[in-house]
């Protein structure tokens, strides 16, 4: 799992296999490209940070 933190401080979790890339765009912002829920393609969104979570560990 990957935990994303958005610029407003909120967060979400995504399955690792749905994430295609995390990179800095041409504006210097950290962004991620991930598979849409309906699997019809990818979308790109700005993030503040991300963390790869270890399998089998309970996080608070």
Buried (B, 14 or more C-beta within 10 A) or exposed (E): BBBBBEEEEEBEEBEEEEBEEBEEEEEEEBBBEBBEEEEEEBEEEEBBEBEEEEEEEEEE
